[in-house]
Amino acid sequence: MEKTIKIISDSSCDLPKELIKQQGIDIIPVPITDGVNNYQDSVNITADEVYQNMKKGVIYKTSQVPLKDYIEKYTYYAQNDIPALSLVMSSGLSSSHSTSAMALETVKETYKDAKILTVDSKLCSLAHGYASYLMSISAQKGHGFDDLLELLKFLQENIVSTATVDDLKYLARGGRLSNVTALIANTLNIKPFLHADDGSLHLFDKVRGVKKMYKRYIEVIKERNESTDFSKSTILIEKSDDDEMMLSLRDMIKEEFNLSDDNFILGQIGPTIGAHIGPGSMCMFFLKNPLPDKYF
């Protein structure tokens, strides 16, 4: 009997801890620093600490998972003859996938028969986490590498990823847009909308004010959905530090589409992604077409 494939992910996936534990997903922490102290995402620093400090002017930077961390992780699975699929942070945000591939090549020089794959998720934040979660469920149903890679391709092509940020200075700092644009947008109370459907962040729209922000999220669902019946599907929403904003959006979507709390996964944008988009941010993800039953 074939062993169940283990799913490895990294802490940028922002999957709620209870779902990580439920599926036994192995999470590799992403390094983060404030310039003085070095941390591991969600190991010795929390998202709440990051947002509180960012409001005080602390600047956080993230780096790719170190080569040695991947080598240690993959060596463990190779030594114990455990098949594993490592779903790595999108190459649109980080060079971690090339490092992961280098680590796996190194490990396979010693363990030539290791059944380990590393894959670029091409998904951001909780979309990456949701893919890790679904692929773990599929693996536990007995599906092999080919099916898991097919499922990932479906998710990459069908997850709609939308986000808003409260202060554009964090994106400006990272070179995503000019400081002048950020200053004007913040002065005018403009809420920029981002999408990450290709695994990297792009500015696609902007509205003025919070009410129009909520309305635009609902419009995105209507515009981008193709054939999903949301009463049988899941909408994922995550916030940085504002529970009320996330719950308000959930309740508006519930009312608009006649859904229940069970149709949602709620989470928090972790330190890795949060360091780049800042406090007051929110993300929403959904499938524009329903999940194929054959993977589950």
C-alpha positions in Angstrom: 0.0 0.0 0.0 1.3 3.4 -1.0 2.1 5.8 1.8 0.1 9.0 2.1 1.8 12.0 0.6 2.6 14.7 3.3 2.0 18.3 2.4 4.7 20.8 3.3 4.0 24.6 3.1 5.5 27.7 4.5 4.2 30.3 7.0 3.3 32.8 4.2 0.3 30.5 3.5 -1.7 32.1 6.5 -3.8 29.0 7.0 -5.6 29.1 10.4 -3.8 27.0 13.0 -6.7 24.7 13.6 -6.8 23.7 9.9 -3.0 23.2 9.9 -3.3 20.9 12.9 -6.4 19.1 11.5 -4.6 18.2 8.3 -1.1 17.7 9.7 0.4 20.2 7.3 4.1 20.7 7.9 4.9 24.5 8.0 8.3 26.0 7.4 8.6 29.5 9.0 9.7 32.5 6.9 12.4 34.7 8.4 11.4 38.3 9.3 13.5 41.1 10.8 12.9 44.6 12.2 16.5 45.5 11.4 17.7 44.7 15.0 16.0 41.5 15.9 15.5 38.4 13.8 12.3 36.3 14.0 10.6 33.3 12.5 7.1 34.0 11.3 4.5 32.9 13.9 7.2 31.1 15.9 8.6 33.9 18.1 6.6 36.8 16.7 2.9 37.1 16.1 0.9 39.0 13.5 -0.6 41.2 16.2 2.8 42.2 17.4 3.9 43.1 13.8 0.9 45.3 13.2 1.1 47.1 16.5 4.8 47.8 15.9 4.2 48.9 12.3 1.7 51.5 13.5 4.6 52.8 15.7 6.9 53.1 12.7 8.8 49.8 12.9 9.8 48.6 9.4 9.8 44.8 8.9 11.5 43.0 6.1 11.2 39.3 5.1 13.6 37.0 3.4 13.3 33.7 1.7 13.4 30.5 3.7 17.1 29.6 4.1 18.6 26.8 2.0 19.6 24.8 5.1 16.0 24.8 6.4 14.8 23.2 3.2 17.6 20.7 3.2 16.9 19.7 6.8 13.2 19.4 6.1 13.6 17.3 2.9 16.3 15.2 4.4 13.9 14.2 7.2 11.3 13.0 4.8 13.9 11.2 2.6 15.5 9.4 5.6 12.1 8.2 6.8 10.9 7.2 3.3 7.9 9.6 3.6 6.5 10.9 0.3 6.1 14.7 0.4 5.0 17.6 -1.8 6.3 21.0 -0.8 4.1 23.9 -1.8 6.3 26.9 -1.8 5.5 30.6 -1.6 4.7 32.1 -5.0 7.7 33.0 -7.2 5.9 36.3 -7.9 6.6 37.3 -4.3 9.8 35.4 -3.4 12.7 33.4 -4.8 12.0 30.7 -2.2 11.0 28.2 -4.8 14.4 28.2 -6.6 16.0 27.8 -3.2 13.7 24.9 -2.4 14.5 23.2 -5.8 18.2 23.6 -5.1 17.7 22.0 -1.6 15.8 19.1 -3.1 18.4 18.5 -5.7 21.1 18.5 -3.0 19.1 16.0 -0.9 18.5 13.7 -3.8 22.2 13.4 -4.4 22.2 11.3 -1.2 18.7 9.9 -1.3 18.2 9.2 -5.0 14.8 7.4 -4.5 13.3 10.1 -2.3 9.6 10.7 -3.3 9.6 14.4 -2.7 8.5 17.2 -5.0 8.7 20.9 -4.6 6.2 23.2 -6.5 5.7 26.9 -7.0 2.3 27.6 -5.5 1.7 30.7 -7.7 -0.8 31.7 -5.0 -0.6 34.3 -2.3 -1.4 34.2 1.4 -4.6 32.3 2.3 -5.1 31.2 -1.3 -1.7 29.4 -0.9 -3.0 28.1 2.5 -6.3 26.9 1.0 -4.4 25.0 -1.7 -2.3 23.3 0.9 -5.4 22.4 2.9 -7.2 20.9 -0.1 -4.2 19.1 -1.4 -3.7 17.5 2.0 -7.3 16.3 2.1 -6.9 14.9 -1.4 -3.6 13.2 -0.4 -5.3 11.6 2.6 -8.0 10.2 0.2 -5.2 8.3 -1.4 -4.4 10.5 -4.4 -0.9 10.5 -5.8 1.5 13.2 -7.1 -0.1 13.4 -10.5 -3.6 14.1 -9.1 -2.3 16.6 -6.6 -0.5 18.5 -9.3 -3.6 18.5 -11.4 -5.6 19.8 -8.4 -3.0 22.6 -7.9 -3.3 23.6 -11.5 -7.1 23.8 -11.2 -6.7 26.0 -8.1 -4.1 28.3 -9.7 -6.5 28.8 -12.6 -9.7 29.2 -10.5 -9.0 31.0 -7.2 -9.8 34.7 -7.4 -7.6 36.7 -5.1 -8.6 40.2 -4.1 -7.2 42.5 -1.4 -7.5 46.1 -0.1 -4.9 48.0 1.8 -5.4 50.9 4.2 -2.1 52.7 3.7 -0.3 52.6 0.4 3.1 53.6 2.0 3.9 49.9 2.7 3.5 49.0 -1.0 5.3 52.2 -2.0 8.2 51.2 0.3 8.4 47.8 -1.5 8.5 49.5 -4.9 4.9 48.5 -6.0 3.9 52.2 -6.7 5.3 55.7 -6.3 5.4 57.6 -3.0 3.5 60.4 -4.7 0.7 58.1 -5.7 0.6 56.7 -2.1 0.4 60.2 -0.6 -2.4 61.3 -2.9 -4.4 58.1 -2.3 -4.1 58.3 1.4 -5.1 62.0 1.5 -8.2 61.3 -0.6 -9.3 58.3 1.5 -8.9 56.0 -1.5 -9.1 52.3 -0.9 -6.9 50.5 -3.5 -7.9 47.0 -4.7 -5.2 44.5 -5.5 -5.4 41.2 -7.2 -2.9 38.3 -7.1 -4.4 35.9 -9.6 -0.9 35.2 -11.1 0.8 35.0 -7.7 2.1 38.6 -7.6 0.3 41.8 -6.5 -1.3 44.2 -9.0 -3.3 47.3 -8.5 -6.6 46.9 -10.5 -9.1 49.3 -9.0 -9.6 51.9 -6.3 -12.7 53.3 -4.5 -13.2 56.1 -2.1 -14.5 55.3 1.4 -15.3 52.1 3.4 -18.9 51.7 2.2 -17.8 51.6 -1.5 -15.0 49.2 -0.5 -17.5 46.6 0.8 -19.7 47.1 -2.3 -16.7 46.6 -4.6 -15.8 43.3 -2.9 -19.3 42.0 -3.7 -19.1 43.3 -7.2 -15.8 41.4 -7.7 -17.6 38.1 -6.7 -20.4 38.8 -9.2 -18.0 39.8 -12.0 -15.5 37.0 -11.6 -17.7 34.1 -10.6 -18.3 31.7 -13.5 -20.2 28.6 -12.3 -19.7 28.3 -8.5 -22.8 27.8 -6.3 -21.5 29.6 -3.2 -24.0 27.7 -1.0 -21.9 24.6 -1.7 -18.5 26.4 -1.7 -16.2 28.4 0.5 -15.3 32.0 0.5 -12.1 32.9 2.4 -11.6 36.3 4.1 -8.6 37.4 6.2 -7.8 40.6 7.9 -4.6 42.1 9.3 -5.8 43.7 12.6 -9.4 44.7 12.1 -11.9 42.0 13.1 -14.9 44.3 12.6 -14.0 45.0 9.0 -13.6 41.3 8.2 -16.9 40.3 9.9 -18.8 43.2 8.3 -17.7 42.0 4.8 -18.6 38.4 5.7 -22.1 39.5 6.9 -22.7 41.6 3.7 -21.7 38.6 1.5 -23.9 36.3 3.6 -26.9 38.5 3.0 -26.2 39.2 -0.6 -25.8 35.5 -1.5 -28.0 33.9 1.2 -25.1 32.0 2.8 -24.3 30.8 6.4 -21.1 31.0 8.5 -20.3 27.5 7.3 -19.6 28.9 3.8 -16.6 30.9 5.1 -13.1 30.4 6.3 -11.8 33.4 8.3 -8.2 34.1 9.0 -5.5 36.6 9.8 -2.8 37.9 7.4 0.4 36.7 8.9 3.7 38.6 9.5 5.2 37.6 6.1 2.5 39.1 3.9 1.5 41.7 6.5 5.0 43.2 6.5 4.4 44.2 2.9 0.8 45.4 2.9 0.4 46.7 6.4 -2.3 47.2 9.1 -5.9 47.8 8.0 -5.5 45.3 5.1 -8.0 42.7 4.0 -8.0 39.8 1.5 -10.8 37.8 -0.1 -10.5 34.5 -2.0 -13.0 32.3 -3.8 -13.3 29.7 -6.5 -14.9 30.9 -9.7 -15.7 27.3 -10.7 -16.5 24.4 -8.3 -14.0 21.9 -7.1 -13.9 18.7 -9.2 -15.2 15.8 -7.1 -12.6 13.4 -8.5 -9.9 14.8 -6.3 -11.8 14.1 -3.1 
